[in-house]
């Protein structure tokens, strides 16, 4: 067997260095993008905490003024106002969904070979819509069964037309979310 070495060793080293450089550039871009997103989330969380802290400080100052003036009715009104705000905060927190935990559980329940195109969840109407592509029909059937057993979903609607193709089956799944989504 005859083999020809058409590229010199120096050129091979140069091409390898270019490939490594491109990989490092791409990795650096991903790390920087992720860092920017994390920094933005931390910044907005910090701003929310500052806003809440100033609101609490204002309420404490108001209570001090009321106490100094000796107006019992104003204190009662402040307490009622604070109770109303606490009730509102509690109702907001009761309907808070921990999306990272929920999405992690959803992805873990998905078999290999499922590619998601979109995930839409509406907590007001407790409905969802998932679109994507499966490598083949068997994987799609496994995914259908997995979703029917997923404790956060109820009445999963799986169109039969999605099963018509043997390979690269596109799918659109709709259904209802259970109230367990709030109790994660």
C-alpha positions as CSV (number, residue, x, y, z in Angstrom):
1,X,0.0,0.0,0.0
2,X,1.3,3.4,-1.0
3,X,0.5,6.5,1.0
4,X,1.3,10.0,-0.1
5,X,1.9,12.7,2.4
6,X,0.6,15.7,0.5
7,X,0.6,18.0,3.5
8,X,3.9,18.7,5.2
9,X,4.3,18.2,8.9
10,X,4.5,22.0,9.5
11,X,1.2,22.5,7.7
12,X,-0.4,19.8,9.7
13,X,0.8,21.4,12.9
14,X,-0.5,24.8,11.7
15,X,-3.9,23.4,10.8
16,X,-4.1,21.7,14.2
17,X,-3.2,25.0,15.9
18,X,-6.0,26.8,14.0
19,X,-8.5,24.1,15.0
20,X,-7.5,24.4,18.6
21,X,-7.7,28.2,18.4
22,X,-11.2,28.1,16.9
23,X,-12.3,25.7,19.6
24,X,-10.9,28.0,22.3
25,X,-12.6,31.0,20.8
26,X,-15.9,29.3,20.7
27,X,-15.5,28.0,24.3
28,X,-14.5,31.5,25.4
29,X,-17.6,33.0,23.7
30,X,-19.9,30.5,25.4
31,X,-18.3,31.2,28.8
32,X,-18.6,35.0,28.4
33,X,-22.2,34.7,27.2
34,X,-23.1,32.5,30.2
35,X,-21.3,34.9,32.6
36,X,-23.2,37.9,31.2
37,X,-26.5,36.1,31.6
38,X,-25.6,35.1,35.2
39,X,-24.5,38.7,36.0
40,X,-27.8,40.1,34.6
41,X,-29.9,37.7,36.7
42,X,-27.9,38.6,39.8
43,X,-28.2,42.3,39.0
44,X,-32.0,42.2,38.6
45,X,-32.3,40.1,41.7
46,X,-30.3,42.6,43.6
47,X,-32.4,45.5,42.3
48,X,-35.6,43.6,43.4
49,X,-34.1,43.1,46.9
50,X,-33.2,46.8,47.1
51,X,-36.7,47.8,46.1
52,X,-38.2,45.5,48.7
53,X,-35.8,46.8,51.3
54,X,-36.7,50.4,50.7
55,X,-40.4,49.5,50.9
56,X,-39.9,47.8,54.3
57,X,-37.8,50.8,55.5
58,X,-40.6,53.2,54.4
59,X,-43.1,51.1,56.3
60,X,-41.0,51.0,59.4
61,X,-40.5,54.8,59.3
62,X,-44.3,55.2,58.9
63,X,-44.9,53.0,61.9
64,X,-42.4,55.0,64.0
65,X,-44.1,58.3,63.0
66,X,-47.5,56.8,64.0
67,X,-46.2,55.5,67.3
68,X,-44.6,58.9,68.1
69,X,-47.9,60.7,67.4
70,X,-49.8,58.2,69.5
71,X,-52.4,57.5,66.9
72,X,-53.7,54.1,67.5
73,X,-56.0,54.1,64.5
74,X,-53.1,54.9,62.2
75,X,-51.2,52.0,63.6
76,X,-54.2,49.7,63.1
77,X,-54.4,51.0,59.5
78,X,-50.7,50.4,59.0
79,X,-51.1,46.8,60.4
80,X,-54.0,46.2,58.1
81,X,-52.0,47.5,55.1
82,X,-49.1,45.4,56.0
83,X,-51.3,42.3,56.4
84,X,-52.8,43.0,53.0
85,X,-49.4,43.2,51.5
86,X,-48.2,40.0,53.2
87,X,-51.4,38.3,52.0
88,X,-50.7,39.5,48.5
89,X,-47.0,38.3,48.7
90,X,-48.2,34.9,49.9
91,X,-50.7,34.5,47.1
92,X,-47.9,35.4,44.6
93,X,-45.5,32.9,46.1
94,X,-48.2,30.1,46.2
95,X,-48.4,30.3,42.4
96,X,-44.6,30.4,41.9
97,X,-43.2,27.7,39.7
98,X,-39.6,26.7,40.1
99,X,-38.9,26.5,36.4
100,X,-35.3,25.1,36.5
101,X,-36.4,22.2,38.6
102,X,-39.5,21.5,36.5
103,X,-37.6,21.7,33.2
104,X,-34.8,19.5,34.5
105,X,-37.3,16.8,35.5
106,X,-39.0,17.1,32.1
107,X,-35.7,16.7,30.2
108,X,-34.7,13.8,32.4
109,X,-37.9,12.0,31.5
110,X,-37.2,12.5,27.8
111,X,-35.5,9.6,26.0
112,X,-32.5,10.0,23.8
113,X,-33.4,11.1,20.3
114,X,-35.9,13.8,21.1
115,X,-35.1,17.3,20.0
116,X,-37.3,20.1,21.3
117,X,-38.3,23.0,19.1
118,X,-40.5,24.8,21.6
119,X,-41.8,24.4,25.1
120,X,-44.8,26.6,26.0
121,X,-46.3,26.5,29.5
122,X,-49.3,28.7,30.6
123,X,-49.7,28.7,34.3
124,X,-52.9,30.8,34.1
125,X,-54.8,28.2,32.1
126,X,-52.6,25.3,33.3
127,X,-51.9,24.2,29.8
128,X,-48.8,23.3,27.8
129,X,-47.6,22.8,24.3
130,X,-44.4,20.9,23.3
131,X,-43.1,20.7,19.7
132,X,-40.1,18.9,18.4
133,X,-38.6,16.1,16.4
134,X,-38.0,12.4,17.2
135,X,-35.3,10.4,15.4
136,X,-37.8,7.6,14.8
137,X,-41.3,6.4,15.7
138,X,-40.3,4.1,18.5
139,X,-38.6,6.9,20.4
140,X,-41.7,9.0,19.9
141,X,-43.9,6.3,21.3
142,X,-41.5,6.0,24.3
143,X,-41.7,9.7,24.8
144,X,-45.5,9.6,24.6
145,X,-45.6,7.0,27.4
146,X,-43.1,8.9,29.5
147,X,-45.3,12.1,29.3
148,X,-48.4,10.2,30.2
149,X,-46.6,9.0,33.4
150,X,-45.1,12.5,34.1
151,X,-46.7,13.6,37.4
152,X,-46.9,17.3,36.4
153,X,-49.0,16.6,33.2
154,X,-52.6,15.6,32.9
155,X,-54.6,14.7,29.8
156,X,-51.7,14.6,27.3
157,X,-52.9,15.0,23.7
158,X,-50.7,13.3,21.2
159,X,-51.9,13.6,17.5
160,X,-51.8,10.3,15.7
161,X,-50.5,12.1,12.6
162,X,-47.1,12.4,14.3
163,X,-46.8,8.7,14.2
164,X,-47.2,8.5,10.4
165,X,-43.5,8.9,9.7
166,X,-41.0,6.2,10.5
167,X,-37.9,8.4,10.7
168,X,-37.6,12.0,11.9
169,X,-41.1,12.4,13.2
170,X,-42.2,15.9,13.9
171,X,-44.6,16.1,16.9
172,X,-46.8,18.6,18.7
173,X,-48.1,17.6,22.1
174,X,-50.7,19.6,24.1
175,X,-52.3,19.0,27.5
176,X,-53.0,20.2,30.9
177,X,-50.6,20.9,33.8
178,X,-51.5,19.6,37.3
179,X,-51.4,21.7,40.4
180,X,-48.3,19.7,41.5
181,X,-46.3,22.2,39.4
182,X,-46.6,24.7,42.2
183,X,-45.5,22.2,44.9
184,X,-42.0,21.4,43.8
